[in-house]
């Protein structure tokens, strides 16, 4: 049984086929990654901000790449990265998305 003290409530999130969207403060932002899992590249779409810095982090939380710019379906190369779980974070939107790189 879960006690009320150990419960976590998350509000203002919508889940869809292309990522997670937050609707906090009546401003909608989203960060989408496809395909997931990926092999050599991913297509990224960020909405709700003009520009963002995307930080690619490995499972240990280390930033392994930084992609500044605007992202409306742009392809990001994953060449040279090991297979595993990664996080793509957009500080400007406050969204972090998990994805997998396959061998």
C-alpha positions as CSV (number, residue, x, y, z in Angstrom):
1,X,0.0,0.0,0.0
2,X,1.3,3.5,-0.9
3,X,1.1,6.1,1.8
4,X,-0.2,9.6,0.9
5,X,3.3,11.0,1.9
6,X,5.0,9.0,-0.9
7,X,2.6,9.9,-3.7
8,X,3.7,12.4,-6.4
9,X,1.1,14.4,-8.3
10,X,2.0,15.8,-11.7
11,X,-0.4,18.3,-13.3
12,X,-0.6,20.1,-16.6
13,X,0.8,17.3,-18.7
14,X,-0.5,15.8,-21.9
15,X,0.9,12.6,-23.5
16,X,0.7,12.0,-27.2
17,X,2.4,10.1,-30.1
18,X,5.2,12.7,-30.5
19,X,6.3,13.4,-26.9
20,X,5.1,15.2,-23.8
21,X,3.5,18.6,-23.6
22,X,3.1,20.9,-20.6
23,X,0.3,23.4,-20.4
24,X,1.5,25.1,-17.2
25,X,0.9,28.9,-17.0
26,X,-1.5,28.6,-20.0
27,X,1.5,28.5,-22.4
28,X,1.9,25.2,-24.3
29,X,5.3,23.8,-24.9
30,X,6.3,20.4,-26.3
31,X,9.4,18.3,-27.0
32,X,9.0,15.4,-29.4
33,X,11.5,12.8,-30.5
34,X,11.0,10.1,-33.1
35,X,11.7,7.4,-33.8
36,X,12.1,6.0,-30.4
37,X,14.1,3.7,-30.1
38,X,16.5,5.2,-32.6
39,X,19.7,4.0,-34.3
40,X,21.7,6.7,-36.0
41,X,19.5,9.8,-35.8
42,X,16.3,11.3,-34.4
43,X,13.9,13.9,-35.6
44,X,13.2,16.6,-33.0
45,X,10.3,19.0,-32.7
46,X,10.1,21.7,-30.1
47,X,7.2,24.1,-29.8
48,X,6.3,26.9,-27.4
49,X,9.7,28.7,-27.7
50,X,11.5,30.5,-30.5
51,X,15.0,29.0,-29.8
52,X,16.3,26.4,-27.3
53,X,19.4,24.7,-26.3
54,X,18.9,20.9,-26.4
55,X,21.1,19.0,-24.0
56,X,21.7,15.3,-24.7
57,X,22.5,13.4,-21.5
58,X,23.5,9.8,-21.0
59,X,22.1,7.5,-18.4
60,X,24.6,8.9,-15.8
61,X,23.3,12.4,-16.3
62,X,26.4,13.7,-18.2
63,X,25.9,16.1,-21.1
64,X,27.3,14.4,-24.1
65,X,26.1,16.9,-26.8
66,X,24.5,20.3,-27.0
67,X,22.3,21.4,-29.9
68,X,21.4,25.1,-30.0
69,X,18.8,26.4,-32.4
70,X,15.2,26.0,-33.5
71,X,13.7,22.6,-33.9
72,X,10.7,22.0,-36.1
73,X,11.4,18.4,-37.2
74,X,15.2,18.8,-37.6
75,X,17.3,15.6,-37.7
76,X,20.0,15.2,-35.0
77,X,22.8,12.8,-35.7
78,X,23.5,10.2,-33.0
79,X,26.7,8.9,-34.6
80,X,29.4,7.9,-32.2
81,X,27.1,7.4,-29.2
82,X,26.9,4.0,-27.5
83,X,23.6,2.1,-27.3
84,X,21.6,2.9,-24.2
85,X,19.1,5.2,-22.6
86,X,19.5,9.0,-23.1
87,X,17.6,12.1,-22.1
88,X,17.1,15.1,-24.3
89,X,16.4,18.3,-22.2
90,X,15.1,21.7,-23.2
91,X,15.6,24.1,-20.3
92,X,13.6,26.8,-22.0
93,X,10.5,24.6,-22.1
94,X,11.2,22.7,-18.9
95,X,10.7,19.4,-20.6
96,X,13.0,16.4,-20.6
97,X,12.3,13.4,-22.9
98,X,13.8,9.9,-22.6
99,X,14.7,7.9,-25.6
100,X,16.7,4.8,-26.5
101,X,19.6,4.3,-28.9
102,X,19.8,0.8,-30.3
103,X,23.0,-0.9,-31.4
